[in-house]
Every structure is written in structure tokens, then in C-alpha cells.
Amino acid sequence: MAIWRACSRAERQTSVMALTPMPRNVAAFLLPLLAAAAAPLGVGAALAVGATAYGGCAVAVG
């Protein structure tokens, strides 16, 4: 019997499932920092960062 068959299915999926929320977590951390960095340029610049992120997400998902 192969060693990977000795493990349960849940044990094999754990490492993959742990990586799934990583892009969302990184974006949730970095995009507000980018907006804060752009804020001294004006409110419009900070909102432009948010609009660009939202538009990029819509294109990536759609």
C-alpha cells in the first residue's frame, strides 16, 4: 500500500486548504496600506486605489 493512501483524505487536504485564503489575506493587508500611502495626495487618490483594486478583482473573477 502506498504511504499516501495510509493518510486520511482530510490530512492530505489540510495543507492545500490552508493556502486558499492567502491571496485574500494579503490583499486585505496591503491594499489599505497602499490607500493610506496615497492619502496625502488627496482623498481621490486613496479612493482611486480602492476603485482599482475593486475593478481588478471584478476582472479577475469575471
C-alpha positions in Angstrom: 0.0 0.0 0.0 1.4 3.4 -0.9 2.1 5.7 2.0 -0.1 8.4 0.8 -3.1 6.1 1.0 -2.4 5.4 4.6 -3.3 9.1 5.4 -6.9 10.1 5.5 -8.2 12.4 2.8 -8.6 15.3 5.3 -5.0 15.1 6.3 -3.9 15.3 2.7 -6.1 18.4 2.0 -5.1 20.3 5.1 -2.0 22.0 3.5 -3.8 22.9 0.4 -6.8 24.3 2.3 -4.6 26.4 4.4 -3.2 28.2 1.4 -6.6 29.1 -0.2 -7.4 32.3 1.8 -3.8 33.6 1.4 -4.5 35.9 -1.6 -7.4 37.5 0.2 -5.5 38.0 3.4 -2.5 39.5 1.6 -4.8 41.9 -0.3 -6.7 42.8 2.8 -3.4 43.8 4.4 -1.7 45.5 1.5 -4.4 47.5 -0.2 -5.3 49.6 2.9 -1.6 50.3 3.3 -1.4 51.5 -0.3 -4.5 53.6 0.2 -3.0 55.1 3.3 0.2 55.9 1.4 -1.8 57.6 -1.3 -4.0 59.6 1.2 -1.6 62.5 1.5 -2.1 63.1 -2.2 -5.8 63.6 -1.6 -8.9 61.7 -0.8 -9.4 61.0 -4.5 -6.0 59.2 -4.7 -7.0 56.9 -1.8 -10.4 56.2 -3.4 -8.6 55.5 -6.7 -6.6 52.8 -5.1 -9.8 51.2 -3.8 -11.5 51.5 -7.2 -8.6 50.0 -9.0 -8.5 47.1 -6.5 -12.2 46.5 -6.9 -12.0 46.7 -10.7 -9.1 44.3 -10.8 -11.0 41.8 -8.7 -14.0 42.1 -10.9 -11.9 41.4 -14.0 -10.0 38.5 -12.3 -13.2 36.8 -11.1 -15.4 37.6 -14.1 
